[in-house]
Amino acid sequence: MLDVAQAVEIDSVVKRYGTVTALHGVSMAIAEGEFFTLLGPSGCGKTTLLRCIAGFEQVSGGAIRLHGEDIAPLPPHKRMVNTVFQNYALFPHMTVLDNVTFGLLRRGWGTRDAEARGREVLRLVQLSEFAQRRPGQLSGGQQQRVALARALAPRPKVLLLDEPLSALDLKLRQAVRSELKSIQRETGIAFVFVTHDQEEALTMSDRIAVMSAGHVQQVGPPREIYEAPQTRFVADFIGETNLIDVTVTQVSGAVARLQLPGGAAMDCPAAPGARPGPGHLSVRPERLSLCAAGQGDLAAVMQDHVYLGTDTQLLMRLADGARLVVRQQAGSGTVPDPGAALGLRIEAGAARLLAD
């Protein structure tokens, strides 16, 4: 993100609730016009951080800057940010247009200007024809877009979204994802999106911050987070991976030499902080392929298989008892019988030694 203005800078932010620390010196920068996702399991601190940016929670330490201005001391209504909540919080007795213009009128906009702006953002979210309906007459996806229009109406510098798609069913959630990304690109506003859904994060984000227990584990573009995880937590949380116990004999810069189960040696990329000794190798299931027994990098025995429509998961077991998953495209090859002895080949560049 070099040479790009920063919309939000989070500098060593700490948040405590009594004796419990929810955020441990979190730092990150979010660029203007970026779709930035805070991803992690429940309780990791992602919503707490979002609420600190919004002003609903006061930080216990550190600073939050919006376009270079420290906003940590400011109340929510003085910050040029808006929030889309998980439950949308629409007024059921008001029309869609009235819901969108309500905040503008409270901010002192004139009625005519507020209505013009309201109709403008309703066009943006493709709800112009629903302006006079009430929220109860809309689908869940349409209500979500009304909440988005209301948040966009005051022209915030940053839009915060707290798991806004979680109440939608799967197909609707997938449809709204692409709409949300299109709206973000059209407005050019930085979106800070909170989710625990890995697929949402990977498909929508410019960059992702993976959080765990109040710490930032890794920040990077989706492809980097998926293909080059730095820690065991990131590798295991994002998608599906095989974690293989190995012995690391040497680490030189970003390359490690290690010994696989069964004794084969290999070189592979190493995450920052990796060191000699016992270690964990991350290999995605789709980056493993079957070969004849005695060939490849690992010796395994076929245990079972699971048909998933687009692909088939092959459940394998190594000599030391460790279980691995191989994913092959449905119809691309014969599924071995249970008990068959096989070799597994790791695709070149697909293995990564983790830092922990």
C-alpha positions in Angstrom: 0.0 0.0 0.0 2.9 2.4 -0.6 2.2 6.0 -1.7 -1.5 5.6 -0.9 -3.1 7.9 1.7 -4.2 6.2 4.9 -7.9 6.5 5.8 -7.5 4.9 9.2 -4.3 4.4 11.3 -4.6 2.2 14.4 -1.5 2.7 16.5 -0.8 0.3 19.4 -4.4 0.2 20.5 -5.2 -1.4 23.9 -8.7 -2.1 25.2 -9.3 -3.4 28.7 -12.5 -4.3 30.5 -11.4 -4.4 34.1 -8.8 -7.1 34.4 -9.6 -8.5 30.9 -7.6 -7.2 28.0 -9.5 -7.5 24.7 -7.0 -5.8 22.5 -3.2 -6.1 23.0 -1.4 -3.2 21.3 -3.1 -3.6 17.9 -1.5 -1.7 15.0 -2.6 -1.5 11.3 -3.2 1.0 8.6 -6.2 1.0 6.2 -5.8 2.9 2.9 -8.3 5.2 1.3 -10.7 3.3 -1.0 -9.7 -0.1 0.5 -12.0 -2.9 1.3 -10.3 -4.1 4.6 -11.6 -7.0 6.5 -11.1 -7.9 10.2 -11.4 -11.7 10.3 -11.3 -14.1 13.2 -13.4 -16.3 15.5 -15.8 -15.1 18.1 -14.1 -13.3 21.0 -10.9 -12.4 19.0 -11.4 -8.7 19.4 -12.5 -7.7 15.8 -15.9 -6.2 16.8 -14.2 -4.4 19.8 -11.7 -2.8 17.5 -14.5 -1.8 15.1 -16.4 -0.2 18.0 -13.3 1.7 19.1 -13.0 3.1 15.6 -16.7 4.1 15.7 -16.3 5.7 19.1 -18.7 3.3 20.9 -15.8 2.1 23.0 -13.0 4.2 24.4 -9.5 2.9 24.0 -7.4 2.1 27.1 -4.2 3.0 25.3 -2.8 3.9 21.9 -4.3 6.1 19.2 -6.8 5.9 16.3 -6.3 8.4 13.5 -8.7 9.3 10.7 -6.9 10.9 7.8 -4.1 11.9 10.2 -6.4 13.3 12.9 -6.5 11.6 16.3 -10.2 10.7 16.8 -9.8 8.6 20.0 -11.1 11.5 22.2 -14.0 12.3 20.0 -17.6 11.1 20.6 -19.2 8.9 17.8 -21.2 11.8 16.3 -18.1 13.9 15.8 -16.3 11.2 13.8 -16.7 11.1 10.0 -17.4 7.3 10.1 -20.7 5.4 9.9 -21.6 1.9 10.9 -23.8 -0.8 9.4 -24.9 -3.1 12.2 -25.7 -6.8 12.1 -29.4 -6.2 12.9 -29.8 -3.2 10.5 -31.8 -1.2 13.2 -34.3 0.2 10.7 -37.4 2.1 11.9 -40.4 -0.1 11.1 -43.0 2.7 11.1 -41.0 4.8 8.6 -40.7 4.5 4.8 -37.4 3.4 3.2 -36.7 7.0 2.1 -37.5 8.3 5.6 -35.2 5.8 7.2 -32.4 6.9 4.9 -32.9 10.7 5.4 -33.5 10.5 9.2 -29.9 10.9 10.1 -29.4 13.7 7.6 -32.2 15.7 9.1 -30.8 15.2 12.6 -27.5 16.5 11.3 -29.2 19.7 10.2 -29.7 19.0 6.5 -32.7 20.8 4.8 -35.6 18.6 3.9 -35.2 19.1 0.1 -31.4 18.4 0.2 -31.9 15.4 2.5 -34.5 13.9 0.2 -32.4 14.4 -2.9 -29.4 12.7 -1.2 -31.7 9.9 0.0 -32.9 9.2 -3.5 -29.3 9.3 -4.8 -28.1 6.6 -2.4 -31.2 4.5 -3.0 -30.3 4.6 -6.7 -26.8 3.5 -5.8 -28.1 0.4 -3.9 -30.8 -0.2 -6.6 -33.8 0.4 -4.3 -35.3 3.5 -5.9 -38.6 1.8 -6.6 -38.9 0.8 -2.9 -38.6 4.4 -1.5 -42.2 4.5 -0.1 -42.3 1.0 1.3 -41.7 0.1 4.9 -38.9 -2.2 6.1 -41.4 -5.0 6.9 -42.4 -5.1 3.2 -38.8 -5.9 2.1 -36.7 -9.0 2.0 -33.7 -9.4 4.3 -31.3 -8.5 1.5 -33.2 -5.4 0.6 -33.3 -4.3 4.3 -29.5 -4.8 4.4 -29.2 -2.4 1.4 -31.4 0.2 3.1 -29.1 0.1 6.1 -26.2 0.5 3.8 -27.8 3.5 2.0 -28.6 5.1 5.3 -25.0 4.8 6.4 -23.7 6.1 3.1 -26.0 9.1 3.0 -23.9 11.5 5.1 -20.8 10.8 2.9 -18.7 9.3 5.6 -14.9 9.1 5.1 -15.0 5.5 6.4 -17.8 2.9 6.5 -17.7 0.3 9.2 -19.7 -3.0 8.7 -20.3 -5.3 11.6 -21.1 -8.8 10.2 -23.9 -7.2 8.1 -24.5 -10.4 6.0 -24.8 -12.9 8.8 -28.6 -12.9 9.0 -29.0 -13.7 5.3 -29.3 -17.2 3.9 -26.4 -18.6 1.9 -27.5 -17.8 -1.7 -28.6 -14.3 -0.7 -25.4 -13.7 1.1 -23.4 -14.7 -1.9 -25.5 -12.3 -4.1 -25.1 -9.4 -1.7 -21.3 -9.8 -1.5 -20.8 -8.8 -5.1 -23.2 -5.9 -4.7 -21.4 -4.7 -1.6 -18.0 -4.8 -3.3 -19.4 -3.0 -6.4 -20.9 -0.2 -4.2 -17.6 0.1 -2.3 -15.7 0.5 -5.6 -18.2 3.1 -6.9 -18.1 5.2 -3.8 -14.4 5.0 -3.3 -14.9 5.0 0.5 -12.8 2.8 2.7 -14.9 -0.1 4.1 -13.8 -1.8 7.3 -15.7 -5.1 7.3 -16.0 -7.5 10.3 -16.7 -11.2 9.7 -15.9 -14.7 11.0 -16.6 -16.1 7.5 -13.4 -17.0 5.7 -15.1 -17.2 2.3 -16.6 -13.6 2.7 -13.1 -12.3 3.6 -11.3 -14.0 0.7 -13.8 -13.0 -2.0 -14.5 -9.4 -1.0 -11.3 -8.0 0.5 -8.4 -6.0 -0.8 -6.6 -7.0 2.4 -7.4 -9.0 5.5 -6.3 -8.8 9.1 -6.6 -12.1 10.8 -7.1 -11.7 14.6 -6.9 -14.1 17.5 -7.3 -13.4 21.2 -6.8 -9.7 20.8 -3.7 -9.9 18.7 -3.2 -9.4 14.9 -1.8 -12.6 13.5 -1.2 -11.5 9.9 -2.2 -8.7 7.5 -2.1 -9.1 3.8 -4.1 -9.6 0.5 -6.4 -12.7 0.4 -4.0 -14.7 -1.8 -1.1 -14.1 0.5 -3.1 -15.0 3.6 -4.3 -18.2 2.0 -1.1 -19.3 0.2 1.6 -17.9 2.6 0.2 -18.2 6.2 2.8 -17.2 8.8 1.4 -19.0 11.8 -0.3 -22.2 12.7 -3.5 -20.3 13.7 -3.7 -18.5 10.3 -3.0 -21.7 8.3 -5.6 -23.6 10.3 -8.3 -20.9 10.4 -8.2 -19.9 6.7 -9.7 -22.6 4.6 -8.5 -26.2 5.1 -4.9 -27.2 5.5 -2.7 -30.2 6.4 -0.4 -29.5 9.3 2.5 -31.9 9.1 5.0 -32.4 11.9 8.6 -32.0 10.6 12.1 -31.6 11.8 13.7 -28.4 10.6 17.5 -28.8 10.2 18.3 -25.3 8.8 16.7 -21.9 8.2 18.5 -19.5 5.9 16.5 -16.3 5.3 13.1 -17.2 3.9 14.1 -20.8 3.0 14.1 -23.8 5.3 15.6 -27.3 5.0 13.6 -29.9 6.8 12.9 -33.6 7.1 9.5 -35.0 6.4 7.8 -38.0 8.2 9.4 -41.0 6.6 12.8 -39.4 6.3 12.6 -37.5 2.9 14.3 -34.1 2.9 13.0 -31.0 1.2 13.5 -27.2 1.0 10.5 -24.9 1.3 9.6 -21.3 2.0 9.7 -20.4 5.7 7.5 -17.8 7.5 9.3 -15.0 9.4 10.3 -16.4 12.9 10.7 -20.0 11.8 13.7 -21.7 13.4 15.4 -25.1 13.5 13.9 -27.9 15.6 10.4 -29.4 15.6 8.1 -27.5 13.3 4.8 -27.5 11.4 4.5 -27.6 7.6 1.3 -26.3 6.0 0.1 -27.9 2.8 -3.3 -27.2 1.3 -5.3 -30.4 0.3 -5.6 -29.3 -3.3 -1.8 -29.0 -3.5 -1.2 -32.7 -2.8 -1.5 -35.4 -5.5 -1.5 -39.2 -5.5 1.3 -41.3 -6.9 2.4 -45.0 -6.7 3.6 -46.4 -3.4 7.3 -45.7 -2.9 7.2 -42.5 -5.0 6.5 -38.9 -4.1 7.4 -37.1 -0.8 5.2 -39.0 1.7 4.0 -42.6 2.2 0.3 -42.9 3.1 -2.5 -45.4 3.3 -6.0 -44.6 2.0 -8.6 -44.5 4.8 -11.8 -43.1 3.2 -13.3 -40.6 0.8 -16.0 -37.9 0.9 -17.8 -36.8 -2.2 -18.5 -33.1 -2.2 -19.9 -32.6 -5.7 -17.3 -30.4 -7.3 -14.5 -32.4 -5.7 -13.7 -35.4 -3.6 -11.8 -35.4 -0.3 -9.5 -38.4 0.1 -8.7 -39.1 3.8 -5.2 -40.5 4.2 -3.1 -41.7 7.1 0.7 -41.5 7.4 2.9 -44.1 9.0 3.1 -42.1 12.3 -0.7 -42.0 12.5 -1.1 -38.4 11.3 -4.2 -37.8 9.1 -4.0 -35.9 5.8 -6.6 -34.7 3.4 -6.1 -34.7 -0.4 -8.6 -32.9 -2.5 -9.1 -33.9 -6.1 -11.6 -32.6 -8.7 -14.5 -34.9 -9.1 -14.1 -37.2 -12.1 -10.4 -36.3 -12.5 -9.1 -39.7 -11.3 -9.9 -43.0 -9.8 -10.6 -43.1 -6.0 -8.3 -45.7 -4.4 -9.8 -48.4 -2.3 -9.5 -48.2 1.5 -6.3 -49.7 2.7 -4.4 -49.0 -0.5 -0.7 -48.0 0.0 0.1 -44.8 -1.9 2.6 -42.0 -2.3 1.8 -38.3 -1.9 3.5 -35.7 -4.0 3.6 -32.1 -2.7 3.3 -29.6 -5.5 6.4 -27.5 -6.0 6.3 -24.3 -3.9 3.1 -25.4 -2.1 4.5 -26.3 1.3 5.3 -23.6 3.9 7.1 -23.9 7.2 5.2 -21.9 9.9 6.6 -19.7 12.5 5.1 -21.6 15.4 
